[in-house]
């Protein structure tokens, strides 16, 4: 049996995400941040499951000047 509760509130009356995050432990906040980072990377660069290059990369360019 599904006992999910849903409550509609006006946007001005909705609790802030900041208050919700502050009530969580720092481990839970870091887990949420990592999950957001992974979702963004998958969205931005396509799904690269198992690809070593899924993390942040640096690009260097050498410019010869006179």
KAWO-V582676 format. One record per residue. PHI is phi in whole degrees, 0 to 359 (NA if undefined). BURIAL is b if it has 24 or more other ideal C-beta (glycine too) atoms within 12 Angstrom, else e. D_CENTER is the distance of its C-alpha to the mean C-alpha in whole Angstrom. Layout:
phi=PHI burial=BURIAL d_center=D_CENTER
phi=PHI burial=BURIAL d_center=D_CENTER
This chain:
phi=NA burial=e d_center=31
phi=273 burial=e d_center=28
phi=245 burial=e d_center=28
phi=286 burial=e d_center=25
phi=252 burial=e d_center=25
phi=233 burial=e d_center=24
phi=227 burial=e d_center=25
phi=272 burial=e d_center=25
phi=226 burial=e d_center=25
phi=291 burial=e d_center=25
phi=303 burial=e d_center=23
phi=291 burial=e d_center=24
phi=264 burial=e d_center=25
phi=288 burial=e d_center=21
phi=293 burial=e d_center=20
phi=282 burial=e d_center=17
phi=296 burial=e d_center=14
phi=299 burial=e d_center=15
phi=297 burial=e d_center=17
phi=297 burial=e d_center=16
phi=295 burial=e d_center=13
phi=292 burial=e d_center=16
phi=279 burial=e d_center=18
phi=267 burial=e d_center=16
phi=289 burial=e d_center=17
phi=295 burial=e d_center=15
phi=296 burial=e d_center=14
phi=294 burial=e d_center=13
phi=294 burial=e d_center=10
phi=294 burial=e d_center=10
phi=299 burial=e d_center=9
phi=296 burial=e d_center=6
phi=297 burial=e d_center=5
phi=296 burial=e d_center=6
phi=296 burial=e d_center=5
phi=296 burial=e d_center=1
phi=299 burial=e d_center=4
phi=294 burial=e d_center=6
phi=296 burial=e d_center=6
phi=295 burial=e d_center=6
phi=298 burial=e d_center=9
phi=295 burial=e d_center=11
phi=292 burial=e d_center=11
phi=289 burial=e d_center=12
phi=247 burial=e d_center=14
phi=79 burial=e d_center=15
phi=286 burial=e d_center=15
phi=235 burial=e d_center=16
phi=303 burial=e d_center=17
phi=82 burial=e d_center=19
phi=279 burial=e d_center=19
phi=293 burial=e d_center=19
phi=275 burial=e d_center=18
phi=287 burial=e d_center=14
phi=281 burial=e d_center=13
phi=289 burial=e d_center=14
phi=235 burial=e d_center=18
phi=247 burial=e d_center=20
phi=238 burial=e d_center=23
phi=248 burial=e d_center=26
phi=229 burial=e d_center=29
phi=261 burial=e d_center=33
phi=242 burial=e d_center=35
phi=272 burial=e d_center=39
phi=245 burial=e d_center=40
phi=277 burial=e d_center=44
